[in-house]
Structure formats: C-alpha cells, structure tokens
C-alpha cells in the first residue's frame, strides 16, 4: 500500500473562478487566487496565485495577468492548464525527478455543458491527471457542509461562488432539481465598480472593488453590527485629480440589491420545481448557504425574510466545496453521482 501511495497522488481540486483549492491527504495544501501572470511574447509562466494577484492591474506591456476561469468555466485553456500544473507543483516543490500518477476529482458548475466539462477534463489531463473524475459543485458543497446526501429526504444548498451561484435540491445521492446562474462574487464586484463610477465619479479597479466588498459588503441597509466606512482613493473621472471617498455599507447594500434580487428569484424558481415531499423537508431543515458569497453581511437574514424559510450559513463556507470534493475523492466508488 505504501508503494502504491508513493506512485499515485490523490488530489481533490475546487477549480473556482476566484480561488483554487487543492486537498491532499484530507488537508488543504493549496489555497490560491485563480490567476496567472504570463510573459506576453513567449507565454512563459511568471507568477501564479497570490503573487500574480499582486501584479493584477499593475503590469507593463510584456506581462499580462489572466484569470483562466470566467463564470465558473474555463475561458483560457492554455492559462488554465499552466495554473493547474503550477498549483500541483506547489504541493511538492522539491520533487523534481519523480512525478507520481495523479488521480483527481474536480468540481464543476451544475449547469456546465458537455463542451465545458470536456475543457475541464482536458486541462486536468494535460496538467498530469491520469484518472480524472468530476463532481457537481452543489453536491460537493452538500458533502462539505456535512449533509447526508444519500438520505431519503430533501436538502437544499445555495453555493454563491466567484462566477456562478449554484442552487440545488439533493436527495438519495442525486440532484433532483437545480439552477446555475452567472450572478455571483464577480458580478457583485462589477456592480461596485459601476456604482462608484456613476455615483462618486471615481474610477476604481477590480482589486479595489473586491476590497470594498470584503470591508463594507452588505445585503441589508440596516445591520446590528455595522462595519466602519471604507475610504477609497482614485482618479476623478472628469478632472483626473485624486479624490478620496468614504463608502458606507448602506451604499453597497443598495448597489448589490439588483443582483441579490436575481439570486432570490432563482432560489424561488428551484423551490417551484421541487416535489412537495422534498419541499416539506427543506422547510423544516432550512436552506444551506456556502461559497464566498455566503459571507456577505446580512445575506442569510435577507433571504430568510424574503423566502420565509430559514437560511443557515455553513461553517467555513469558503472551503465547503473543497472539503466535499475531498470526501468524494475518498469514496469515489461509493458515490454514483460522480461523472465518470
């Protein structure tokens, strides 16, 4: 067995639009932003993850930073392959002479087309995967939260990631009904950029908008424990002179309202498709929130008030999908909901 484990390395990969997480031996060994920096002329990899994120928006003409995934699917095949390969190397940086065979379980959005699934499989295989399995994100999130997915009762999971929001009703080890919408963390960031441009006449980049979201992001205009205003610096769009604007959480809740309403509508649409017996289970157990978007202040309260079903934020929602993918990797033969 020890010889076999030396020859084969088992990895669970949450290939996210915003962050990529790799689990090996039930431990998170890589947790990096999904971004690479490449040399423009040769396409050579310069930096990956946190290092590449520091360069984002600050590069000259010979370096370009690329986010290989958009809306939960691979947008740049070559960059995705380089990113996966580079992140796998982070696990064993000293291992240069011997490369073990890789067995992978990679999670994908539940609304993925055959072409998108093939792109993820090909990228994983080109990065060294010999035995590649897929699992749908809401199923992985349910496993990571600790739900018994094989039980004869309904559970509902809403996974708000970087590129997509995945909503699924799960029972008996399968997805009964689901919806995948392309409104999530990246959409919130774009909303904040547009709001700052129109409301305050200030131009901000993606990273600054992300910082605003983390510091004063809110789903409700009235919070019990409000965060302090966040100061934003940037050029005035009219004069190009530097200005500083304090941003409050009430402003951000107002600017995110339209996107959050679309997520609410999608949740209601999935509940409409849910068989009545499973609907009763969901009402009694509540709906689980996972993914980075679940950390938005007041989101669970807003959804509970709107839909009249209790919403629970998962413990460590950022890593719920990755943990679930790790559980699926350990039990590949047992779980039939893995796409072969």
C-alpha positions, 0 to 999 in steps of 0.5 A, a space after each residue: 500500500 505504501 508503494 502504491 501511495 508513493 506512485 499515485 497522488 490523490 488530489 481533490 481540486 475546487 477549480 473556482 473562478 476566484 480561488 483554487 483549492 487543492 486537498 491532499 491527504 484530507 488537508 488543504 495544501 493549496 489555497 490560491 487566487 485563480 490567476 496567472 501572470 504570463 510573459 506576453 511574447 513567449 507565454 512563459 509562466 511568471 507568477 501564479 496565485 497570490 503573487 500574480 494577484 499582486 501584479 493584477 492591474 499593475 503590469 507593463 506591456 510584456 506581462 499580462 495577468 489572466 484569470 483562466 476561469 470566467 463564470 465558473 468555466 474555463 475561458 483560457 485553456 492554455 492559462 488554465 492548464 499552466 495554473 493547474 500544473 503550477 498549483 500541483 507543483 506547489 504541493 511538492 516543490 522539491 520533487 523534481 525527478 519523480 512525478 507520481 500518477 495523479 488521480 483527481 476529482 474536480 468540481 464543476 458548475 451544475 449547469 456546465 455543458 458537455 463542451 465545458 466539462 470536456 475543457 475541464 477534463 482536458 486541462 486536468 489531463 494535460 496538467 498530469 491527471 491520469 484518472 480524472 473524475 468530476 463532481 457537481 459543485 452543489 453536491 460537493 458543497 452538500 458533502 462539505 457542509 456535512 449533509 447526508 446526501 444519500 438520505 431519503 429526504 430533501 436538502 437544499 444548498 445555495 453555493 454563491 461562488 466567484 462566477 456562478 451561484 449554484 442552487 440545488 435540491 439533493 436527495 438519495 445521492 442525486 440532484 433532483 432539481 437545480 439552477 446555475 446562474 452567472 450572478 455571483 462574487 464577480 458580478 457583485 464586484 462589477 456592480 461596485 465598480 459601476 456604482 462608484 463610477 456613476 455615483 462618486 465619479 471615481 474610477 476604481 479597479 477590480 482589486 479595489 472593488 473586491 476590497 470594498 466588498 470584503 470591508 463594507 459588503 452588505 445585503 441589508 441597509 440596516 445591520 446590528 453590527 455595522 462595519 466602519 466606512 471604507 475610504 477609497 482613493 482614485 482618479 476623478 473621472 472628469 478632472 483626473 485629480 485624486 479624490 478620496 471617498 468614504 463608502 458606507 455599507 448602506 451604499 453597497 447594500 443598495 448597489 448589490 440589491 439588483 443582483 441579490 434580487 436575481 439570486 432570490 428569484 432563482 432560489 424561488 424558481 428551484 423551490 417551484 420545481 421541487 416535489 412537495 415531499 422534498 419541499 416539506 423537508 427543506 422547510 423544516 431543515 432550512 436552506 444551506 448557504 456556502 461559497 464566498 458569497 455566503 459571507 456577505 453581511 446580512 445575506 442569510 437574514 435577507 433571504 430568510 425574510 424574503 423566502 420565509 424559510 430559514 437560511 443557515 450559513 455553513 461553517 467555513 463556507 469558503 472551503 465547503 466545496 473543497 472539503 466535499 470534493 475531498 470526501 468524494 475523492 475518498 469514496 469515489 466508488 461509493 458515490 454514483 453521482 460522480 461523472 465518470 
